[in-house]
Amino acid sequence: MSAALRQLLWYLIAGTRGGVNRARIIEALRERPYNANQLSAALGLDYRTVRHHLDLLQKNGLITRPTGDAYASPYFLSPYLEGSYTIFEEIRKRLKPPGGRFG
């Protein structure tokens, strides 16, 4: 499982445009649950941009939200990512810009 997750994270975080914003979203969701609107405000990103990244992360099994899919329902890290979060941290540390923080 960890090899597949490592490959997926390298692709989604390091290998595609928008990876930095996806990493910021994952980091924020690790701190606490957010809905799309809250993430947009907290990260200073356009709502549609946040929705795009959330949809991509959810489609790939990295985040989840309660059944019902209501507008305001919060997102959480999935058990898949939560259980192997150190893999994400390892990749993120290698990609951190000189300032030390994404965004």
N, C-alpha and C positions, 0 to 999 in steps of 0.2 A: 504494500500500500504506500509506503513512504517514497518509493522510487517514482511511482505514478504521480503522487502529489508534488514531489520535487519538480518533475518535468512540467506539470501543469502550472505551478507557480512561476517557474522560470519563464514560461511562455507568457502568462498573463501579466506578470509584473515587469519582467526585464525585456521580453521579446516583442512587445506590441506597444503601439502608441496609446497613451492613457494609463500605462502601467503605474506611474507615480501616483496618479489619483486613485487608482484601485488600491494601492498600498496604503494610502492615507485613509481610505474608507475602512479597510480591514483593521488598521490601528485604532481608529475611532470606535469601531464596533467591539473591539477587545475591551475598551474602557467601559462601555455601557451600550445598551440597545438604543438605536435611533430609528426614526422613520425617515423617508426620503427628504421631506421638507426640513427636518431638524439637521440632517447631514449637510444639506445644501447651505444652510445658515452657518453651521459650525465650521465648515471647511472653506466657505467663501466660493463655492462652485455653483454654476447654473443648475437649476432643478432638473432640467432635461439631461444634462451631463451626468448628474448623480444617478438618475433613473437608469440611464444606459449602463453605467458601471454596475449598479445593483443587479440589474437583469442578467448581465454577463456573469457576475459572481454567483448568483443564485442558480443559473443554468448549469454552471460547472460544479455545483454542490459545495461551494465554499461558505455560503451564507444561507440562512433560512429565515422564514417568518411564520407566525402562527397561521393555521388554516383559516381560510376566510378571505385572505388577500385584500383586506379593507385598506382604504387610502392611508389611514393613519397608523396602521399596525407596524410595529417596530421590526427591524431586522436584527438578527443575532448571528454570531459565528456558528457554523455548523459543527456538529460533533466531529466530523471528518477533519476540519481545519483546527478546531480547538485541541484535539488530541495530538496533533503534530505541529503545533504553533511554532516550535523551535525551528522547523524547516523554513517557515516564512521569515522568521527573524534572521536566520542565517543568510538568506537571499537578500533581504532588505539591507542588512549591514554592508554587504558587498556593493550595494548600489547607492548607498547614501552619498549625497553630494557633499563637497567640502564644508559647507555650512553646518552639517550635522543633522539637518531635518529636511524632510520632504516638504515641498510647497513653501 
